[in-house]
Amino acid sequence: MKVQTEAQLAEAIRDAQGPVQVQGGGTRPVGDAVGHMLEVGISGVTLYEPAALTLVVGAGTTLTEVETVLAAEGQRLPFEPGRWGAVLGRDGESTIGGVVAANVSGPRRVQAGACRDSLIGVRFVDGTGAVVKNGGRVMKNVTGYDLAKLMAGSWGTLGVMSELSFKLLPGAPAQATVCVDLPAGAAQVALAAALGSPFDVSGAGWLPGPGAIVRVEGLADSVAYRAGRLRDVLTPYGAVTVETDFEASAALWAELRDLTPFVGKPGDLWRFSVAPSQAPELLARLGGEVLLDWGGGLIWALLPEGTRARAIAAPYKGHATCLRGPGPAFEPQPAPLAALEAGLRKRFDPRGILNPGRMG
């Protein structure tokens, strides 16, 4: 069933006689959600005020449409969301609601924050079929509970989003990527040096081929100056090259953002969020193919099927999520957090019908 309006969405959830599996574009089939399929097709721009850097949009609007609308005004979403459909073997179009539900945050998170940090308002339907609104079209929020932040990363288990409000950023007219020829296990120290510099880095990761990659964005003269200074900072760590062509630089970050090196390859796909300083040791234990983002704080790993990756990562603080492979996608929470999550779900979805099994 596909709903096109908020009223239809509320009615569908009120009338549901059992579990409901919520879907936007179907490009992030993570976890083992069960139940009747409910596809959210509430799309279109409700309000766009370029001068106020504010966008209000239906949750079922495709990410491509959102980015096209913003690009026409020289603006962008701050958090640079990736598209996982290809790496997860899905052909659908990623929707902005799905991006928020998974709190998808790309390389620019090191500068601009996560998806939830740009979300300033949300309308959603809870598990009883009631429409809930929180936040608004400006950053100030005095409503008490910041439900917008709570919904980001909830994977549709607390409510089904119908409308979302975002703060935006101006686009950058120029960018450059400084590349250091280093293996993944040696990249974190160089990335830390770049992030610790005063040169306003907007991306710090590692890709097979170019090695450690560091991005700067902004006005052309500023980008040229900062890229040159970063070359000096990073030269002690390995051979340095600088990609100054905008399209070529952007292509590198699209590869990392969308996990392109893993597309079409077999294996289990894991996502590890750890302290960057722990990345080299964890990488040495993991093996397999890897990508690094957030200065080494985010590790994407393509591992042989059946690898007990959580056991390998157990000594390190952080989170391990299986996006493709057997077993639960999300690791069990400590008892206090599990009790808190259960209380929230009981409050927002007392019948337990929204995406049961998605998060374990």
N, C-alpha and C positions, 0 to 999 in steps of 0.2 A: 504494500500500500504506500502511495506517495501523497503527502499532504502539501498543499500549495499556500495555505494561509494559517495564521496562528489559531484562528477559531477551529479549523479542521484538525489541527494538531491537538488542541485541548480536548476536543470531542473524542478523537481516536484514543487518547490516553485514558480519559474517563471511562470509555466503554470497553477498554481492554479486559479480557477475561483471563489473561495469563501473561507470561513474560513477553516483553517487547524488545526486539533488537533494533536499536536506533542506528541509522546510517545516513551519511551525507553523500559524498561521492563514492564511497566504498573503497577508498585507496589505502586505508590504514586498518586492515583486518587483524588487529592485535588482540590477543586473548581469545577466550572461548565463550563469547556471548551466545545466548540461545534465545529462542522465542520467535514470535511473529515479526517479520521484517517491516519496519516503519521508516520510510525514506523521507527526509526533510527537503522539500523543494521550495521553501520560502525564500525567494530570491529578489534581487534588485536593490538599488541604492535608495534609501529612505531620505537621507540628508547628506549633502557634501558641501562643506564650507571651507574652501581652500585657504582663505585668509585666516581662518581660525584653526587650521590644521586639524580638522575634525571630520570624521566619516561615520555615518550610521548606515548599516547595511543588513539585509536579510541573511540569516545564517546559512541558507542553502545556496548563496551566490558563490560561483566558482572563484577560486583564487586568481585565476587568469583574468576574469572580468574585473575583479577588484584592482589588481595591479595595472590593468590597462587604463581604467578610469583615473587612477592616481598619476600614472606616467604622463597622461595628457596635460596635467597641471604641474608637472615637474616635482611630484611628491611620491612618497613611498611608505610602506609599512616599516616601522623601525626595526622589527625583529627578524626580518629576512627569512620567512618560513620556507622550508624545503618541501619537495614533492617526493613521497616515498612510493608512489604507485608502481613505478617501473621496477624498483628493487624488490618489492613485495609481490610482483607478478600480477598487478591489477591495471586495467585499462581505463578506469573511470577518471573523472576530473575532480581534483581535490577542491573541497568547499571551505569557505572561511570558518564555518561552524566546526568542521572537522579539525581544522588547524587549532582553534581555541580549545576544543575538547581534549586534544592531545598536548596542548601547550607547546606547540612546535616552535622552536626557537633556533635560528640558524647562526652563522658565524658572527653576525653583528651583535650578538648578545653581550660580548665582552665590552662593548661600548654603550649600547642602547638598552640593555636589559632583555628580559624574556618576553614572550607573548603576553603573559598576564600583566606585565608592567605597562603595556600600551593599551590594555583593555580598560575603558573608563565607564562602561555601562553595558547592561545585558537585560534582555527580556527572555524568560524561559517558562516552560510548562513543567510543573513538578509532577511527581508520581500520582497525585490525586486528580490531575487535570486542571489545577488552578494556574492562572497566569501570574507570574511574579516579575516585578521590575526592580532593578537595583542600579544605582549610579545614574549617570546622565550624559550630557554632551560637553561637559567641562570637567577639569581634573578634580575640583573640590568635591568631596563626597562626605556628607554629614548624616547619612541615613542610618548609621549604626553598624550594621553588618556589611562587609565588603563582599557581597556575593559574587560580583564579577570576578574577583580573584579566585574565589572558591570554585567557580565553574571551570576555570581554565585548568586543564589537567585532570578533570574528573571523569573523562572518557564516557560521558553520557549516563553516569550512574546516579546523579543527583537531580537531573532535570534535562529537558530537551530544549536547546536554545532556539529562539525564533528570530531575535534581532540583537545586533552587537554594535557597540560604539567604540571607536578607536581614536587615540591621538596619533598624529602623523609626523613625519619628518620631511623636510625638503630633500629632493634628490641631489646627488653630488655630480657636478659637471665633469669631474676628473677623478681618476683613481690610478694607483700603481700598486704592484705587488713585488715585494722583495723576497727572493727565493734563496734558500741556503741549502746546499747539497749535503744533506745529513740523513742518516737512517732514522726511522721513527723513534727508536729507543734513545737516541741522542738529541732529539729535537726539543724536548721540553725546556732545557736550560736556555737555549737560544730564544725560544718563544717567550720565556719569562723575562729575558733581558729586553726584548722589544716592548712587551706590555708594561714593563717598569720604566720605560723611557718617557720623556715628555712629548712624544711626537704623535699622540692621539691616534693610536692604532685602532682600526675597526674590524680586524680579523686576524687570528693567529692560529694556524693549524698545520697539518702535514698531509701531503698527498704523495703517492708513489710517482716518481718521475721528478717533479720539481723539488721535492723534499719539504723542508720547513717553509711555510709561506706566511708572509706578514703583509697586511693591506693598510694603505692610507687612502683617504678620500677627502674631497673638498674642492676648493678653487685650484686651478692649474698650477699657479706659482707656488702655492702652499704645498701641494702634493709633491711637486718636484723637489722642493727644499727638504721636506720631511723624509722622502724616499732616499735622498742622498745622505742625510744624517743617519738613517737606519742602516744604510749600507755600511757606514763606519762602525756602528754599534755591533753589527752581526758578522763582520769580516773575521774576527777572531775564531768564530765557530765553524767556518767552512767556506767553500767557494761561493761567492754571492753573485747573483744576476738580478736585474731589475726589469720587470715587465711594465712598460709605460703605456702601451696601447690599451685603451679603455676596454674594448671588446675582448681582447685576449686575456686581460686581467680578470674581467668579469666571468669569463668562461672557466677559469680555474676555481673560482669560488662557487660557481654553479655545480661543478663536479663534486666538491666537498659537501655542499648543502644538500644535494639530491642523491648522494652516495653512488654516483655513476660508476666508479670502478668496480662495484659489486654486482651491477645489473647483469642478470643472465648466468650468474655463477652459482653452483650448488653450495650447500652448507647452511649452518645455523647463523642467523644474524643477531648479534648482541649489541646492546648499548650500555656502556659503563659510565657513570658519573662519579668522579673521584676527585680528591685533592690533586691538583696538577703535579705536585711534588712526588706523588705516589705513582704517577703514570709510568716512568721508566721501569720500575720494578714489576708492575703488573703486566706491562707489555712483554717483558722477558719471560713471564710465566705463561702467558696466553698462547703465543705463537700465532699461526694463522695469518690472514691478511687484515690490516688495520688502516684506519684513517683517524686523524686527530683533529679536534676542534677545541675552541675555548682555551687556548694555551696549553692543551694537554688535559684539561679537566673533563673533556668528553672524548671517550674512546668508542669508535665503531669497530666491531670485530666480526669478520666472517670466519667461522670456525668449523672444523669437521663436524658432520652430523652426530649428534648425541654427546658432544663435549659437555662435561659437567662444569660449565663456566662459573656458576655461582659458588661452587666449592673452591675454585681457583681464586676467585675474587674475595672470598670470605674474610681474609685478614685485613682488608682495606675498608676504610669508611667510605660510604657512598651507596649507590644504587646500581643494580644490574637488572636490565630488562631484556627479555627475549622477544624480539619482533618477528622472528621467523624460526620455528623449530619446535620440538616436542616439549611438553611440560608447561607449567604456568608461565605467563608472560611477566608477571610482577612477583617480586619476592614477598614473603609474608612480612607483615609489619610487626614491630615489637608490641607487646600486649597493650601498653598505654595508648599508642597510636591506633591500634586495631579497635580498641574500645571507642576512641573518639570518632573514627570513621564509621563504625557501626551506628553510633548515635546520630551522626549527620544523615546517614542514609535512612534511618528510621524516621527522622524529622521530615526529610524532603521526599522520600519514597516509601511510605509506611507499608505498602503492599509488596515491596521488593520486586517490582516488575521491570525496572529500567536497566537494560543491559546486564542482567545477572550473569555472572561468570566472566565478564570482561576483565575485571581487575582481580579475579580470584575469589 
